[in-house]
């Protein structure tokens, strides 16, 4: 067992107990102007893109806003930026 500082805790990727998607974990940890690249290997949903998950997080976190862009060529991934 080890005691952690707040900075050390923030640096460790954790997940909520009921939410298991790795992209959601990173979305919830993002600060304004943070940018992540979601590669196809990280996104396993066939019926939706990461933009869908961003919209759900925006509904749950008032005041949050994400911008999602598709990386070219198609199928190469998505870039997500937290703008608010």
C-alpha positions as CSV (number, residue, x, y, z in Angstrom):
1,X,0.0,0.0,0.0
2,X,1.2,3.5,-0.8
3,X,0.0,7.0,0.2
4,X,-0.6,9.3,-2.8
5,X,-0.6,13.0,-3.3
6,X,-3.4,14.7,-5.3
7,X,-1.1,15.2,-8.3
8,X,-0.1,11.5,-8.3
9,X,-3.8,10.5,-8.1
10,X,-4.7,12.7,-11.0
11,X,-2.0,11.2,-13.1
12,X,-3.4,7.7,-12.7
13,X,-6.1,6.6,-15.1
14,X,-9.1,5.3,-13.1
15,X,-12.6,4.4,-14.1
16,X,-16.0,4.7,-12.5
17,X,-17.3,1.4,-11.2
18,X,-20.2,1.1,-13.5
19,X,-18.8,2.6,-16.7
20,X,-16.2,0.5,-18.4
21,X,-15.5,2.2,-21.7
22,X,-11.9,3.4,-21.8
23,X,-12.8,6.5,-23.9
24,X,-15.3,7.6,-21.3
25,X,-12.7,7.3,-18.6
26,X,-10.4,9.8,-20.5
27,X,-13.3,12.1,-21.4
28,X,-14.2,12.5,-17.7
29,X,-10.6,13.2,-16.8
30,X,-10.1,15.9,-19.6
31,X,-9.6,19.5,-18.7
32,X,-10.5,22.4,-21.0
33,X,-8.3,22.5,-24.1
34,X,-7.1,18.9,-23.6
35,X,-6.9,16.8,-26.8
36,X,-7.0,13.0,-27.2
37,X,-6.7,10.8,-30.3
38,X,-9.1,7.8,-30.2
39,X,-7.7,5.0,-32.5
40,X,-10.0,2.4,-34.0
41,X,-8.5,-0.3,-31.8
42,X,-9.7,1.7,-28.7
43,X,-13.2,2.1,-30.0
44,X,-15.2,-1.2,-30.2
45,X,-18.7,0.1,-30.7
46,X,-20.0,-0.8,-34.1
47,X,-23.3,1.2,-33.9
48,X,-21.9,4.6,-32.8
49,X,-18.8,6.9,-33.0
50,X,-17.0,8.6,-30.1
51,X,-19.1,11.7,-30.8
52,X,-22.1,9.8,-29.4
53,X,-20.3,9.2,-26.1
54,X,-19.2,12.8,-26.0
55,X,-22.8,14.0,-26.3
56,X,-23.8,11.7,-23.4
57,X,-21.0,13.1,-21.2
58,X,-22.1,16.6,-22.1
59,X,-25.6,15.8,-21.0
60,X,-24.3,14.5,-17.6
61,X,-21.8,17.2,-17.0
62,X,-23.5,20.7,-17.5
63,X,-21.2,23.2,-19.1
64,X,-18.9,20.7,-20.8
65,X,-18.5,20.8,-24.6
66,X,-16.5,18.5,-26.8
67,X,-15.4,18.9,-30.4
68,X,-15.0,15.7,-32.4
69,X,-13.1,15.4,-35.7
70,X,-12.5,12.4,-37.9
71,X,-8.9,11.7,-38.9
72,X,-8.2,11.1,-42.5
73,X,-8.1,8.7,-44.2
74,X,-11.6,7.4,-43.0
75,X,-11.2,4.8,-40.4
76,X,-8.0,6.2,-39.0
77,X,-9.6,7.4,-35.8
78,X,-11.0,10.5,-34.1
79,X,-9.6,13.6,-32.4
80,X,-11.6,14.9,-29.4
81,X,-11.0,18.3,-27.9
82,X,-12.7,19.6,-24.8
83,X,-13.6,23.2,-25.5
84,X,-15.6,24.0,-22.3
